């Protein structure tokens, strides 16, 4: 029997929704579950619950709020294997990475809990006698967290943990592609003593449930991870109520490989950050600029890695590099970009077409050389296992090409020369640069995009404070 999930609002699972959405396995097409196709009334109930719960939650000392996060983290660890299995089935992630996602999510909850004793305001010097100026940090109130499908479980924690530890309550809307893990998360939260209304979960489509959440006047901060197009729409909607936004959007991450790089390391790191999650990661290496003198040696190494890629249905094979793409639209988008690159004159070294496995949305791991800056394959987000390479004549040229992009999330450089690395660090206009390593951020860093990659950021101290607002107090004590 197919599981039918219901929303989690005000500390309880609701009655069944009249309208539902189906969730399927992208590797097989099998029906996995049904979730509510929530309407504005369901969103309204969730926001009202979050609003009611917020004042008491804010009054609770931060260390006690952190204790609730730790209890949830412990629950996630108890159920780590089954949670990973769910992510494999509904998103198509390979087993190892799904397990990393679950474990990282629990660690992230603990990490954000550690901030409870480190939330700081400021005391400022006044121009007046007998006056002290305090800058307090306070929660914003009700947070709406809208999630994508590519790291669906981790993103719950990336929104919820900093929101809750700083005294906010939250309503989460998972992606309609991958909501099961979020409903299972709610099931585990319900087994803890988290006060009712502090965390609420509403499933549904972006255009209905998502839009109702974003346009709700009682939402004080929208934290969204997803595409540029949706981010832009959300910002316009939020503008009507002047609701604050935190937007983590798409990327087109450049990787620069200089002639003095360790080519084995560069090829492996770039390969790893291209095939991870079947290329469906915002900070994946999406385009390479390699110095001409080492182009062939570098491509030879990458070709060997691409050709050795094992892919298939991750539920039945534990030892894969890649699973399927998330859906038919994703597959068609990748296919169209590669076909356009071929027409534009690029060379397909390996791959270049759908993988015929009989079922599922699989695309062959694809390496492309002879790419040029003006081609779509070098400008648009691919979100699939396709890596285009362009030869360059200098670091200056590579940096100029890297910066000539609508996006500004992550970037990387491979070199043994510290001066070259530091020139790149000074001149690259990106939120993150990785030097001699794969693209993958740490929870204590600050994951923030420039340009169309987003507004604000996540993780670390700076990500935490995005969930607060300041309140300045002028205290006269004559
Ligand atoms: P998407 O924009 O299609 O959907 C994301 C979420 O927005 C879903 O929950 C969807 O239901 C909701 N939504 C859609 N329309 C809406 C509307 N009008 N109002 C409110 N909500 C709406 O993105 P996706 O396909 O799920 O995710 C892939 C994208 O996410 C890629 O572009 C990727 O780069 C980006 N991403 C960015 C980061 C980052 O940290 N910068 C991380 C992961 C993914």
Boltz pocket constraint, residues with backbone or C-beta under 6 A from the ligand:
constraints:
  - pocket:
      binder: B
      contacts: [[A, 146], [A, 147], [A, 148], [A, 149], [A, 150], [A, 151], [A, 173], [A, 174], [A, 175], [A, 176], [A, 204], [A, 205], [A, 206], [A, 207], [A, 209], [A, 210], [A, 211], [A, 214], [A, 225], [A, 226], [A, 227], [A, 228], [A, 229], [A, 230], [A, 231], [A, 233], [A, 234], [A, 247], [A, 248], [A, 249], [A, 250], [A, 251], [A, 281], [A, 282], [A, 381], [A, 383], [A, 409], [A, 447], [A, 449], [A, 453], [A, 454]]
      max_distance: 6.0
